[in-house]
């Protein structure tokens, strides 16, 4: 189990570095999904299957869809769409594909050996997580929601195309 932990950790770190170094948002998003899945495997290995499932559902699912919606809101022009087609050639998928195959191999190994993790002795269910999040950590949850919302609003305002306003005295008359 230690080998799978170190492999998943290495994949998470490598994928996160690739997220930071990519210039294209979609390419960074592909690596971000791989990073989230690797972190979910680390949580599963450490004995927190509920947190691993939350990692996949919330981060690799909802946050990625949210980022895609923000990209769609920016309304890319036709030149950018053509550039995306060129960037999405077969070579683009090699890096995320290799990292995904490594994670899939780890997951199959974990499920086949069915070794239970020895780290966690207490099972934490969804009710306990909810009480914890909306109990003493409610301010943190609200601040995270506010931060995500402000990021979306900021991306919208930065990316929208503004209509050029010309004063009536400066307009050309024919």
Order of alpha helices (4+ residues) and beta strands (2+ residues): alpha-alpha-alpha-alpha-alpha-alpha-alpha-alpha
